[in-house]
Amino acid sequence: MKKTIPGLLLGSLLLTAVPNAAVYASVPDAVGITINNKVVHLTTMPVQLDGRVLVPLRAVSEAIGAEVKWDAATQTATITRGRDKVEMTLGNTTAKKNEQPVTLDVAPQLIDDATMIPVRFLVEGLNLQAKWDEATKTVIIDTHTASGTAPTPAPKPQTQLSIKEIAKNFDRVVMINIYDKKGKLLGSGSGMVVSNDGKILTNHHVLAEAATAKVVFDDNTMFPATKVLLDDADRDLALMQIDVSNLQAVSFGNSDALDVGDNVVAIGSPLGMQNTLSAGLVSGMHRKFDISKKTDKTPKEVEFLQTNAPYTFGSSGGALFNMYGEVVGVTSNSAAYVGGELNLAIPSNDVIRFLAQPEVPQSFADFEAALAAKGASDENPLNGNDPSDENDPPEWNAAIKVEDALNKDHSKWTDPATGQELNARFMVMPSYNKEKQVIGQNIDLDLRDYDPYGATGELNRQALSDLLQQAASWAHAAGATNPLIRIFTSFDEKTFNARIKSQTYNPRTDTYRVSELQIGWALLDDATGTITYQLDPNNDHSKQTVQLNK
């Protein structure tokens, strides 16, 4: 559907006094331009047409930092600034903003051999600001081009925000796709914009296996990362660069000011589902973990925030906000390695210190080579062990082998109720008792966009029971030891369902999404071949047993 954007209607915008703008008042009927409080002197002056202001295409576009391309055949100008683009054609009131059609009140025109375009559409189409000063007949443009440096905690705001207001940070939190040397997509993580000139913060382990990476914004625009600027494997942080300017950056808060019980909101891209928002509490402070490697002579520890805000694989590098809209932590799914429902975030004060370091730009090829040289590729920041390393505990190697086998042979599942084929993803980790002895393997099976309740709102108990037993059989065939299989799902709910407590809200689409809803578990006892399973554990506490069908 087309949007209608008027030209700059004279007298209809906020009246603003600007230094030096009065210079135009002495020239009758002249229309002036100021950009960032500085007068712009043009060889072709702006004109008023039907109560609108038109300005010379190239002179004003370049003055606000935009690039102009002219197609003589179609008489079309394409103007880009950062990741925003507008297109206008001479004599045509149909224009485009970021590929979306827009209807103009006044078409671009050729006046005295100069191409003149509506200034308001140009400026606001590039996500800048334009105001009109009636007293001086001046168009006032503000480009907000200040380049970000290492952020510092902002003074604490006085008013707390709603979750919907915090969701406005969607354009500041990004998804990061990582690729191998052949361009094959390996997976995705999360990140955030920390400066207006294209610096993106994420976790070290998100980039640790990447030959290249691309940053995906909330409007689905994608930009390649050109450099790694900073990296800290111990603190699990990395900073990279994309060649885009005029971005909106997050603000950092003081993580030391948090208390247990404070509300927080997480935004990230779990399992590639961009702009997933979840809410929770700070459930622990100053959680210390040993990250010592075998070669370290002295112990190393790092601290994390603990939260019950749900997030999972793919959320790594995402943002944890306080209720003032400030980032107080970087979500790190490395916490999954310790087992259980434990979500950790790197405190923002640690992040601020990391960003304040001198940058050491390097290409992805050099970054990858440096990791290989240090033996730090794919390192787990919580225990210092690399599961793929032959010198690591055998239980990790066994878990990886089971995971690879399950994902290779059972990456699809067909819902018998609808016939829909769903993507299935297995994640396998060793399970330990309190004495740190291996007692089996934990297997998480994630089904994306599977609604276990269906159109009736009733759980499809037979299909779920069959899937749990089938998954236990698959795990046994893959060589799993005493596996505990937990099945999670996520799906859209257009109408809020009060029975389901773990929903997250997307204000852009006015929809709710059930995020990481556990719909069942099954535990296989290798010695007896007995499968104990439970459906809908959030609401139904009854358990059932069957024998393994080998």
C-alpha positions in Angstrom: 0.0 0.0 0.0 1.3 3.4 -0.9 2.1 6.0 1.8 1.5 9.7 1.2 4.1 12.1 2.3 3.4 15.8 1.7 6.0 18.2 0.6 7.3 20.7 3.1 4.1 22.6 3.8 5.0 26.3 4.5 3.9 27.3 8.0 2.8 23.8 9.1 6.0 22.8 10.9 7.5 23.8 14.2 8.8 27.4 14.2 12.4 27.3 15.2 15.0 30.1 15.6 18.4 29.1 14.1 21.7 31.1 14.3 22.4 32.8 10.9 19.0 31.9 9.5 18.0 35.6 9.6 20.4 36.2 6.6 17.5 35.2 4.3 15.0 37.5 5.8 16.5 40.5 4.0 15.8 39.0 0.6 12.1 39.1 -0.3 10.5 35.7 -1.2 13.9 34.0 -0.8 13.9 30.5 0.7 17.0 29.5 2.6 18.6 26.3 3.8 20.6 25.6 6.9 22.2 22.3 7.7 23.2 21.6 11.3 22.8 25.3 12.1 25.1 26.4 9.2 23.8 28.4 6.3 24.2 26.6 2.9 24.9 28.9 0.0 23.5 27.5 -3.3 24.0 28.7 -6.8 20.4 27.6 -7.5 18.1 28.8 -4.8 15.1 26.7 -3.4 11.7 27.6 -4.8 8.1 27.6 -3.4 5.6 25.7 -5.5 2.0 25.3 -4.4 3.0 25.9 -0.9 5.8 23.4 -1.0 9.6 23.8 -1.1 11.7 22.3 -3.9 15.5 22.3 -3.7 18.3 21.5 -6.2 18.8 17.7 -6.3 22.6 17.2 -6.2 23.6 20.3 -4.2 21.4 19.6 -1.2 21.7 15.8 -1.4 25.5 16.0 -1.2 25.3 18.7 1.5 23.5 16.2 3.8 26.0 13.5 3.1 24.0 11.5 0.5 25.1 10.0 -2.8 23.2 10.7 -6.0 23.0 8.5 -9.0 21.1 9.8 -12.1 19.5 7.6 -14.7 19.2 9.7 -17.8 17.1 7.2 -19.7 14.3 7.1 -17.0 15.0 10.6 -15.6 15.2 9.0 -12.2 17.5 10.0 -9.3 18.5 7.5 -6.6 19.8 9.1 -3.4 21.3 6.9 -0.7 22.6 7.8 2.7 23.7 5.0 5.0 21.2 2.2 4.7 18.4 4.5 3.5 17.5 5.1 -0.1 14.9 7.3 -1.9 14.1 7.4 -5.6 12.4 10.2 -7.5 11.5 10.7 -11.2 11.0 14.0 -13.0 7.4 14.8 -13.5 6.2 11.8 -11.5 4.5 12.0 -8.1 5.2 8.3 -7.4 8.5 7.9 -5.5 10.1 5.2 -3.4 11.6 5.0 0.0 13.6 1.9 0.7 11.8 0.2 -2.3 8.4 1.1 -0.9 6.1 3.3 -3.1 5.3 6.7 -1.8 3.0 9.4 -3.3 4.3 12.9 -3.3 2.2 16.1 -3.3 4.6 17.8 -5.8 6.6 16.0 -8.4 10.3 16.7 -9.0 10.6 19.3 -11.8 13.1 20.8 -14.1 13.3 24.5 -13.4 15.8 26.8 -15.2 17.8 23.7 -16.2 18.1 22.5 -12.6 16.4 19.3 -11.2 14.4 20.4 -8.2 13.0 17.9 -5.7 10.7 18.1 -2.7 13.0 18.8 0.3 10.8 17.2 3.0 10.6 13.8 1.2 14.3 13.9 0.5 15.2 14.6 4.2 12.6 12.5 6.0 13.0 9.7 3.4 16.6 9.5 4.6 15.5 9.4 8.2 16.7 13.0 9.0 14.7 15.9 10.3 13.4 19.0 8.5 11.7 22.0 10.0 10.3 25.3 8.6 11.1 28.7 10.1 8.3 31.0 8.9 9.9 34.2 10.1 13.1 33.7 8.0 11.6 31.5 5.2 14.3 28.9 6.0 14.3 25.1 5.7 16.2 23.8 8.8 17.8 20.4 8.3 19.4 18.4 11.1 21.4 15.3 10.0 22.5 13.9 13.4 25.8 12.7 12.0 27.8 12.7 15.2 30.0 9.6 15.1 29.9 7.4 18.2 32.9 6.7 20.4 33.3 4.3 23.2 30.0 4.6 25.1 29.7 5.6 28.7 26.9 4.9 31.0 24.2 7.5 30.6 22.7 9.3 33.7 19.9 7.2 35.0 16.6 8.4 33.5 13.8 9.3 35.9 10.9 7.5 34.1 10.8 3.8 33.5 9.6 2.6 30.1 7.0 0.0 29.2 8.1 -3.2 27.4 6.5 -1.9 24.2 8.6 1.2 24.5 11.8 -0.8 25.0 10.8 -2.8 21.8 11.6 0.4 19.9 15.2 -0.7 20.2 14.6 -3.3 17.5 16.5 -1.2 15.0 19.5 -1.1 17.2 19.7 -4.9 17.8 20.8 -7.0 14.8 21.1 -10.6 13.6 24.5 -11.7 12.5 24.8 -14.5 9.9 28.1 -16.3 9.7 29.5 -18.1 6.7 32.4 -20.4 5.9 35.0 -19.8 3.2 32.7 -21.2 0.5 29.9 -18.8 1.5 27.8 -21.5 3.2 25.7 -20.2 6.0 26.9 -21.8 9.3 24.5 -20.2 11.7 23.5 -16.9 13.2 23.8 -14.9 16.4 22.9 -11.5 17.7 24.6 -8.2 18.1 23.9 -4.5 18.7 24.8 -1.1 17.1 27.2 0.7 19.5 28.1 3.7 17.3 26.5 5.7 14.6 29.3 4.8 12.1 28.6 1.1 11.9 30.4 -0.6 14.9 28.6 -3.8 15.9 29.1 -5.5 19.2 28.6 -9.3 19.6 30.1 -12.3 21.4 33.5 -13.6 20.5 32.1 -17.1 20.1 29.6 -15.9 17.5 32.5 -15.0 15.2 35.0 -17.6 16.2 34.2 -19.9 13.3 33.3 -17.3 10.7 35.2 -16.8 7.5 32.8 -13.9 6.8 29.8 -12.3 8.5 26.8 -10.2 7.5 24.7 -8.0 9.7 20.9 -8.1 9.2 18.8 -5.2 10.5 15.1 -5.2 11.5 14.0 -4.1 8.1 15.9 -7.0 6.5 18.6 -4.9 5.0 21.9 -6.8 5.2 25.5 -5.5 5.2 28.8 -7.4 5.2 31.2 -7.0 8.1 34.4 -5.6 6.7 36.7 -5.8 9.8 37.1 -7.1 13.3 38.1 -4.1 15.4 38.4 -5.7 18.8 38.3 -9.2 20.3 38.5 -10.7 23.7 38.0 -14.5 23.9 38.2 -14.5 27.7 35.4 -11.9 28.1 33.6 -13.4 25.1 33.2 -10.0 23.3 34.0 -8.9 19.8 33.6 -5.6 17.9 33.3 -5.5 14.1 32.7 -2.9 11.4 30.1 -2.5 8.7 30.5 0.3 6.1 27.2 2.1 7.0 26.8 5.4 8.7 24.0 7.4 10.4 22.8 4.4 12.5 20.9 4.6 15.8 23.1 3.2 18.6 22.1 1.6 21.9 22.7 3.5 25.2 24.6 1.7 28.0 23.5 1.7 31.6 25.4 1.0 34.8 25.2 -2.8 35.5 26.5 -2.2 39.0 23.3 -0.3 39.8 21.2 -3.4 39.2 19.6 -5.3 42.1 18.3 -8.8 42.2 14.6 -8.6 41.3 15.0 -5.7 38.9 13.0 -6.2 35.7 14.9 -6.7 32.4 14.1 -7.2 28.8 16.1 -9.3 26.3 16.1 -8.7 22.5 17.9 -11.0 20.1 17.5 -13.6 17.4 17.1 -17.1 18.9 17.2 -19.8 16.3 17.3 -17.1 13.6 14.0 -15.6 14.7 14.9 -11.9 14.5 13.5 -9.3 17.0 12.5 -11.8 19.6 11.7 -10.0 22.8 11.4 -11.6 26.2 11.1 -10.2 29.8 12.3 -11.4 33.2 14.1 -10.5 36.3 17.7 -10.1 37.4 18.0 -13.4 39.4 21.6 -13.1 40.4 24.6 -10.8 40.4 28.4 -11.3 40.2 28.1 -15.0 39.2 31.7 -16.1 38.8 32.9 -18.8 36.4 36.3 -20.3 35.9 37.6 -19.8 32.4 41.1 -21.2 33.0 42.7 -23.1 30.2 45.0 -26.1 30.7 48.0 -23.9 30.0 47.1 -21.2 32.5 49.4 -21.0 35.5 46.9 -19.1 37.6 43.1 -19.4 37.7 40.9 -17.0 35.6 37.4 -16.0 36.5 34.8 -13.8 34.8 31.5 -12.5 36.2 28.1 -12.6 34.7 24.6 -11.3 35.5 22.0 -14.0 35.9 18.5 -13.6 34.6 15.4 -15.7 34.1 14.5 -13.7 30.9 14.3 -16.6 28.4 16.7 -16.8 25.4 18.5 -19.6 23.6 20.9 -20.4 20.9 21.2 -17.6 18.4 20.6 -15.0 21.1 24.3 -14.8 21.8 25.5 -11.2 21.5 22.0 -9.8 22.0 21.0 -7.0 24.4 19.7 -7.1 27.9 17.9 -3.9 28.7 16.9 -2.3 32.0 13.5 -0.6 32.2 15.0 2.7 31.3 15.9 1.4 27.8 19.6 1.1 28.6 21.8 -2.0 27.8 22.9 -3.5 31.1 24.2 -6.8 29.7 25.2 -8.7 26.6 23.3 -12.0 26.4 25.6 -15.1 26.3 24.2 -18.5 25.5 27.5 -20.0 26.6 25.6 -20.4 29.8 23.8 -23.4 28.2 27.0 -25.4 28.7 26.5 -25.6 32.5 23.2 -27.2 32.0 19.7 -26.3 33.3 17.7 -23.2 32.9 20.5 -20.7 33.5 20.7 -17.5 31.4 23.7 -15.3 31.8 24.7 -11.9 30.5 28.0 -10.0 30.4 27.7 -6.9 32.6 27.5 -3.6 30.7 30.4 -2.1 32.7 32.7 -4.9 31.4 31.5 -4.1 27.9 32.2 -0.4 28.3 35.7 -1.1 29.4 36.1 -3.5 26.4 34.9 -0.8 24.0 37.2 1.8 25.4 40.3 -0.1 24.3 42.4 1.0 21.3 41.0 -0.7 18.2 43.2 -3.2 16.3 41.4 -3.6 12.9 42.0 -6.9 11.1 40.4 -8.7 8.3 38.3 -11.8 8.9 41.1 -13.8 7.3 43.6 -12.5 9.8 41.1 -12.9 12.7 40.6 -16.5 11.7 44.3 -17.2 11.4 45.0 -15.6 14.8 42.4 -17.8 16.4 43.8 -20.9 14.8 47.3 -19.9 16.0 46.1 -19.5 19.6 44.0 -22.7 19.4 41.1 -20.6 20.6 38.6 -21.4 17.9 35.1 -22.3 19.2 36.2 -21.9 22.8 33.6 -22.2 25.5 34.1 -19.2 27.8 32.5 -20.9 30.8 34.8 -23.9 31.1 37.7 -23.3 28.8 37.1 -26.6 26.9 36.7 -27.0 23.2 34.3 -30.0 22.7 35.9 -30.7 19.3 39.4 -30.9 20.8 40.7 -34.4 21.0 42.3 -33.6 24.3 39.1 -32.6 25.9 36.9 -34.9 28.1 35.5 -37.8 26.1 31.9 -37.0 27.3 32.0 -33.8 25.2 33.3 -35.6 22.1 30.5 -38.2 22.6 27.9 -35.5 22.9 29.0 -33.8 19.7 28.9 -37.1 17.8 25.3 -37.7 18.9 24.3 -34.2 18.0 25.8 -34.5 14.5 24.1 -37.8 13.9 20.7 -36.5 15.0 20.9 -33.3 13.0 22.1 -35.2 9.9 19.3 -37.9 10.0 16.4 -36.2 11.7 16.4 -32.5 10.8 12.8 -32.6 9.5 9.6 -33.6 11.3 6.1 -33.8 9.8 3.3 -32.8 12.0 0.7 -35.5 11.6 -2.2 -33.2 12.4 -1.4 -30.7 9.6 1.0 -32.5 7.3 3.4 -29.5 7.8 7.1 -30.3 7.5 9.0 -28.6 10.3 12.7 -27.8 10.9 14.1 -29.7 13.8 17.3 -28.8 15.6 19.1 -31.0 18.2 21.5 -29.7 20.8 23.3 -32.3 22.9 25.4 -31.8 26.1 26.8 -34.1 28.8 24.7 -34.3 32.0 26.5 -34.3 35.4 25.5 -35.1 38.9 26.5 -33.0 42.0 29.8 -34.9 42.2 30.5 -33.9 38.6 30.2 -37.4 37.4 28.7 -38.0 33.9 25.2 -39.6 34.3 24.0 -39.2 30.7 23.3 -36.7 28.0 20.8 -33.8 27.7 19.2 -33.5 24.3 17.1 -30.4 23.4 14.9 -30.7 20.3 13.7 -27.3 19.0 10.8 -27.2 16.5 10.2 -23.8 14.9 6.7 -22.6 14.2 5.1 -25.8 15.6 1.8 -25.0 17.4 1.1 -28.0 19.6 -2.4 -26.7 20.5 -3.7 -26.4 16.9 -6.9 -24.7 15.9 -8.9 -26.2 18.7 -6.6 -24.9 21.5 -6.3 -28.4 22.8 -2.9 -30.1 23.0 -2.4 -32.8 20.4 -1.4 -35.3 23.0 -1.1 -38.3 20.7 1.2 -36.6 18.2 3.4 -35.3 21.0 3.5 -38.7 22.8 4.6 -40.3 19.5 7.2 -37.7 18.9 8.7 -38.1 22.4 9.0 -41.9 22.0 10.4 -41.5 18.5 13.0 -38.9 19.6 14.1 -41.3 22.4 14.5 -44.1 19.8 16.5 -41.8 17.5 18.8 -40.8 20.4 19.3 -44.4 21.3 20.2 -45.3 17.7 22.6 -42.3 17.5 24.6 -43.7 20.5 23.2 -41.5 23.3 23.7 -42.6 26.9 20.7 -42.4 29.2 19.4 -39.4 27.2 17.0 -36.8 28.6 15.1 -35.4 25.6 13.3 -32.0 26.0 11.2 -30.7 23.2 10.7 -27.0 22.8 8.7 -25.0 20.3 7.9 -21.5 19.2 4.9 -20.3 17.2 2.8 -17.2 16.5 -0.4 -16.4 18.4 -2.4 -13.6 16.9 -4.7 -13.6 19.9 -3.3 -13.5 23.4 -3.9 -16.8 25.2 -3.7 -16.4 28.9 -2.9 -20.0 29.5 0.5 -19.7 27.9 2.8 -17.7 30.1 6.0 -17.5 28.1 4.7 -15.3 25.2 6.6 -12.4 23.8 5.0 -9.4 22.0 6.1 -7.8 18.7 4.6 -4.3 18.5 5.4 -4.0 14.8 3.1 -6.8 13.8 0.8 -6.7 16.9 1.4 -10.4 17.4 2.5 -12.6 20.3 5.0 -15.4 19.9 5.4 -18.3 22.2 9.1 -18.3 22.8 10.8 -21.6 23.8 7.7 -23.3 25.2 8.7 -26.7 26.7 6.0 -29.1 25.5 7.4 -32.3 26.8 10.3 -34.4 27.9 11.4 -38.1 27.8 14.0 -39.9 29.8 15.4 -43.2 28.5 17.0 -45.7 31.0 19.5 -47.7 29.0 19.6 -50.5 31.5 15.9 -51.3 31.4 14.9 -49.8 28.1 12.2 -47.8 29.8 11.1 -44.4 28.5 9.5 -42.1 31.1 7.9 -39.1 29.5 5.7 -36.2 30.4 3.4 -34.0 28.1 2.8 -30.3 28.7 4.9 -30.2 32.0 3.8 -26.6 32.7 0.2 -27.7 33.2 0.1 -31.5 33.5 2.3 -33.2 36.1 1.4 -36.8 35.3 4.1 -39.1 33.9 3.8 -42.1 31.6 6.2 -45.0 30.8 6.6 -47.2 27.7 9.3 -49.6 26.6 11.8 -48.5 24.0 10.9 -49.8 20.5 14.4 -50.8 19.2 
